[in-house]
Amino acid sequence: MTREERAELLAAATPDELLPLAERLLQSGDLGEPTVLHPPQTGMVMLTVREPVAEERFHLGEVLVTSCTVEVAGAAGWSMRGGDDRVAALAAALLDAAAAAGLPAAGDVHALCAAVAERRAGEEAAEWDEVSATRVAFEELT
């Protein structure tokens, strides 16, 4: 799993998925003494999308995000999540740092990411099942 994939999955995880693992790792001492390099801050970022026909990119608008950077065992961890949940952003950054540092807890972080990826795949499949009924089939007249 690349760092970008891990960041994407931690951003998609729910607070109920992130917080118990981060709290457990903090209480067990597995993370050592984490350092908050940039505390959770909310801000706006430009959402850029690609138009599906001509594949041209355009700015759709700004979205609210919360970002955070921490250091664990000499490795930096970063997160950016949609919305203004500072606690979840901090938890995601701690988990990213634990994985980046190669701590024993990295396996738990990867398991969480795998569970989020599986949940997202199920949600996408359900969405496609719902919209596939609206497909239009054209007949060719000869």
C-alpha positions, 0 to 999 in steps of 0.5 A: 500500500502506498502512502497516498493510498493509505492517506485516502483510506484514512480520510475515508474512514469514519471516526468510529473506525479511527478513534478506537485504534488511535486511542488503544495505541496511545494508551498502550504506549506503542506510539511512544511520545508523538509530537504534533508538528501542525495541530488540526486546522480547518481550512478550504481547498479547491475541489477540481473534477474532470468532466467525463466526456471531454476529460477537461478539468475544472474547479467545482468549488471549495470544500471544508477540510481539516489537516494535521501533521504529527511525528511518531518514532521519527516518521511524519504522519499526515492527514486531511479529512473532509469536514471539521472533525479535528479529533478524527484528523489527529487520529488519522495522522497518528495512524499514518505516522505509525505505519510510516515508522514501521511500528508493530501497530502498522499491521493494525493500520493496514488492517483498518485501511483494508476494511475501509477499502472493502466497505467502500467497494461494497458501497460503490457496487451497491450504487452501481447496482442502483443506477444500472437499472436506469441504463438506456439501450438503443436499438439500431434501425435497419 
